[in-house]
């Protein structure tokens, strides 16, 4: 049973993957603007581990929402 290769399926997957990454980055940038402090300065310079965990979990949560919307 040979498998067929569909370029349209590959193109759809690439478009949705790129759009998902763009939406993830935009949502994290928007979240950074809405907070009263600079997230990256707190994480990198102040070594705020708790904030790094929250940002990571937020990125994971947004990714799950985007994946569910695409699926």
C-alpha positions in Angstrom: 0.0 0.0 0.0 2.0 3.0 -1.2 1.5 6.3 0.6 0.6 9.4 -1.4 2.3 12.7 -0.8 0.1 15.7 -0.8 1.7 19.1 -1.2 -1.4 20.9 -0.1 -1.3 19.1 3.3 2.3 20.1 3.7 1.6 23.7 2.7 -1.4 23.8 5.1 0.8 22.5 8.0 3.6 25.0 7.3 1.2 27.9 7.1 -0.6 27.0 10.3 2.7 26.4 12.1 4.1 29.8 11.0 0.9 31.5 12.0 0.9 29.7 15.3 4.4 30.9 16.1 3.6 34.4 15.0 0.5 34.5 17.3 2.5 33.1 20.2 5.2 35.7 19.8 2.6 38.5 19.5 0.6 37.4 22.5 3.8 37.2 24.6 4.9 40.6 23.5 1.4 42.0 24.3 1.6 40.3 27.7 5.0 41.9 28.3 3.5 45.4 27.4 0.5 44.9 29.8 2.7 44.1 32.8 3.9 47.0 34.9 7.6 45.8 34.7 10.0 44.5 32.1 9.6 40.7 32.0 12.9 40.0 30.3 14.9 42.3 32.7 13.3 40.6 35.7 14.1 37.1 34.3 17.6 37.7 33.0 19.1 40.4 35.3 17.2 39.8 38.5 17.2 36.0 38.1 13.5 35.8 39.0 12.8 32.1 38.6 9.2 32.3 39.6 8.5 34.8 36.9 10.4 32.6 34.3 8.2 29.7 35.3 5.0 31.8 34.9 6.1 33.1 31.5 6.9 29.6 30.4 3.6 28.2 31.5 1.8 31.1 29.9 3.6 30.4 26.6 2.6 26.7 26.9 -1.0 27.6 27.6 -1.2 30.0 24.7 0.4 27.3 22.5 -2.2 24.7 23.5 -5.0 27.2 22.7 -3.5 28.0 19.3 -3.0 24.3 18.6 -6.6 23.5 19.5 -7.8 26.4 17.3 -5.7 25.1 14.3 -6.7 21.5 14.9 
